[in-house]
Amino acid sequence: MSEEVGERVTTPLVDEAVKKAAVAWVSVAGGPAYALWCLPLDGALLVVTGPGEQSAPGLADADAAEVTLRGDHGGRIVTWPARVTRLRPGTQEWETAAPLVAAKRLNAPGPAADLVRRWAAADCALNRLTPAGTPVADADLPADSLAEPPRAAPVVRATRTPFRLHKVRRR
């Protein structure tokens, strides 16, 4: 029961999940999925990546991705193929979408207008993820958790032994 809306291929489940999305798990070219904050707009998700923003290797130059969204209960409810379109600074699409995304960005350093200028100057990517294929939902979703060990990251620090003021001696 999917329908084509303009250039999008969608189902009612995908439409509803996209409307409520604040976080999406996005995978490019079969790589690992990254949790990315997003903004729903006109049946698609807008995602910003790049210097000073969230990391999603390969997304800025990709044509396609796989998006997984969760439901109200917190569990995965749908995975769908997405067409990735990069919005470029100076275009009408950028001028419309970038201020909306900047206004919704939590903990933004400064006003939304400054953030939009920084995204344009720092070569950040503002991507639109549009449903573009048959979604996987319900019983077709994998039954296992798909949990992975944490990936190596520059922000991860080794855990040190706690400091002790004195040595406890046993008799």
N, C-alpha and C positions, 0 to 999 in steps of 0.2 A: 504494500500500500504506500509506495513512495510516489512523490509528485515532483515535477520539475517546476521551479519557480525562477523565472528568468534563466540564468545559467546554472542555478543551484539544483542539485538533486537532494531531496530531503524527505523525512517522514515526520509525523506528528511528535514522536518521541525525541528525535534529534532537535526539532524546533523548540520543544519545551525545555530540554536539557541546555540548549544554547542560551535561551532567555535567562536561565537561572545561574549560569556559569560565572564563577569568580576565579576558579582555578581549573586549568586543563592540563592533562598529561599529553605532551606532544612528542612524537617520535618521527625522525627524519631518516629515510632510506634504511629502515629496519634497525636503526641504532637504538640506544637506550631512550626511554621516555623521560622527559624532564617536566617537572611540575612548574607551570608558568601562570602568573596572574594574567587575567585577560578581561576584556570589556566586550560584552555582547552588543552588536550594533547591526540592525537590518538583517538578522538571520545568520550573521557570521561572527567570528571572534576576532578581536584586535589584540595583538601581542607586540610588546616592545622588547627588543633585545639589543645588546651591544655594550660598549664601554660605559660603565657606571650603572648599567641596568642588568636584568637577568640574563643568564647564559643559556643558549640553546644552539649548540654547535650545528652548523649547516642549515639552519632554518632561514636565515637571511637570503640565501641564494637558491633555496629549494623551490621546486614547482609543485611538490606534493608532500603531504605529511599524513600521519595517522594521529587522530585526536581521541582521547578517552575522557569521558565526563562522568561525574558521580551524581548520585541522586540525593534526595533529602535525608536519607538514612546514612549517608556517608560512603556507601559502597558503589562500585563501578556499575553503571547501568547501560552504557552504550559506547561503542568504539566506531568511529567512522573515518573514511578517507576524506582528506581535505585538499582542496586546491589552494596553494599558497600564492598570494599576490603581494608584492612589496610595494607599499605606498611611498612615493618619492617626494622629498621636499620641493615645494614650488608648484606642485600639481593641485588641482581642485580637490582631489580626494584627500591629499595630505592636509590642506587648509581646513577641511571639514572635520576629519577624524582626529588629527593630532591634538587639538585643544581639548576635545572630549576625553581622550585617553589621559592626557596630562592632568585634567581636573579630577579624575578618579584615582590617580596614583597616590597610594598611601605613603606617608613620610617623605614627600617630595621636598628636595632642597630648594626652597624659594617658590615664587609664583609660577603658575602654569605656563604663562607666556615665556618665561625664562627657560623652563624645562623643554618646551617645544623648540626653542632656538638651540639649546644644547644638543638635543637629539639630532637636529639637522646638521650642526657643525661637527659633532663627534662621530658622524657616520653610524648612528644607531639605526636599527631597522624597525620600521613599523609595518607589520605584516597583517594581512587579512586572511583568516582561515575559513574558507567557504565549503560547506558540505558538497561532496562531489562523487558520490558513489553509494553503494549499498552498505548500510550500517550493520554492525554485529550487536545483537542485544539478546536479552532473556537467556534462554537455555543454550544459545550458541556462544555465549561468553565463556572463557576458560573458568573451570571450577576452582583452580588453585589461586593463591594470592598474588602470584607474580612478583613477590617481594624479592629484592636483590640486596646484597651487602652494600653498605655505603661506598660511594665512589671516592677515589682520592681527590682531594681539593686543597688548594693553598690555605684555606681557613681552618683546616683540621690540625689540631695540635696533639702531640703525644701526651698521655696522662702520666703525670709524675706521682711518685710516692708522696703521701701527705707528710708535712713537716711535723716532727715530734719534739716536744720540749724536753723530755727526759726519757731515759731508757727504763723499761720495766724489767726488773730482775726477778727471776723465780728462785725460790729457795728449795 
